[in-house]
Amino acid sequence: MERSGRMQLLVNSNDGKELRVLKASRFQADTYQYAWEQQVLLPGCDP
């Protein structure tokens, strides 16, 4: 992030539907990484 502020990391489907908010918080300007288990969003799984 270039500046401090509120950030949301979202997962969207191919058609643009929001499936899940993975992270939502206020962050300081810095570089971040986020690891998540994509298996929870496989077709047929309840988001």
MARZA-874190 format. One record per residue (C-alpha): residue number from 1; residue in three letters; y, x, z. Coordinates in steps of 0.05 Angstrom, whole numbers, plus 5000, padded with zeros to 4 digits. Each point is the difference from the previous one (the first is absolute). Layout:
resi->NUM resn->ALA north->Y east->X up->Z
...
END
This chain:
resi->1 resn->MET north->5000 east->5000 up->5000
resi->2 resn->GLU north->5068 east->5027 up->4982
resi->3 resn->ARG north->5035 east->4962 up->5055
resi->4 resn->SER north->4981 east->4971 up->5068
resi->5 resn->GLY north->4987 east->4925 up->5000
resi->6 resn->ARG north->4949 east->4944 up->5000
resi->7 resn->MET north->4941 east->5009 up->4954
resi->8 resn->GLN north->4942 east->4956 up->4979
resi->9 resn->LEU north->4937 east->5025 up->4966
resi->10 resn->LEU north->4970 east->4942 up->4961
resi->11 resn->VAL north->4936 east->4988 up->4961
resi->12 resn->ASN north->5009 east->4953 up->4941
resi->13 resn->SER north->4949 east->4972 up->4951
resi->14 resn->ASN north->5005 east->5013 up->4925
resi->15 resn->ASP north->5037 east->4933 up->4992
resi->16 resn->GLY north->5052 east->5020 up->5053
resi->17 resn->LYS north->4973 east->4959 up->5058
resi->18 resn->GLU north->5011 east->5034 up->5067
resi->19 resn->LEU north->4932 east->5012 up->5032
resi->20 resn->ARG north->5017 east->5038 up->5063
resi->21 resn->VAL north->5055 east->5037 up->5037
resi->22 resn->LEU north->4968 east->5066 up->5019
resi->23 resn->LYS north->5059 east->5027 up->5039
resi->24 resn->ALA north->5068 east->4973 up->5019
resi->25 resn->SER north->5046 east->5040 up->5045
resi->26 resn->ARG north->5064 east->5039 up->5006
resi->27 resn->PHE north->4993 east->5073 up->4978
resi->28 resn->GLN north->5043 east->5062 up->5001
resi->29 resn->ALA north->5014 east->5035 up->4934
resi->30 resn->ASP north->4939 east->5043 up->4987
resi->31 resn->THR north->4936 east->5004 up->4959
resi->32 resn->TYR north->4942 east->4955 up->5022
resi->33 resn->GLN north->4928 east->4989 up->4981
resi->34 resn->TYR north->4958 east->4938 up->5015
resi->35 resn->ALA north->4924 east->4996 up->4995
resi->36 resn->TRP north->4967 east->4932 up->4996
resi->37 resn->GLU north->4931 east->4970 up->4987
resi->38 resn->GLN north->5004 east->4966 up->4932
resi->39 resn->GLN north->4932 east->4968 up->5010
resi->40 resn->VAL north->5033 east->4945 up->5041
resi->41 resn->LEU north->5035 east->4977 up->4936
resi->42 resn->LEU north->4941 east->4999 up->4953
resi->43 resn->PRO north->4993 east->4936 up->4957
resi->44 resn->GLY north->4972 east->4943 up->5042
resi->45 resn->CYS north->5024 east->5029 up->5066
resi->46 resn->ASP north->5049 east->4961 up->5042
resi->47 resn->PRO north->5066 east->5039 up->5003
END
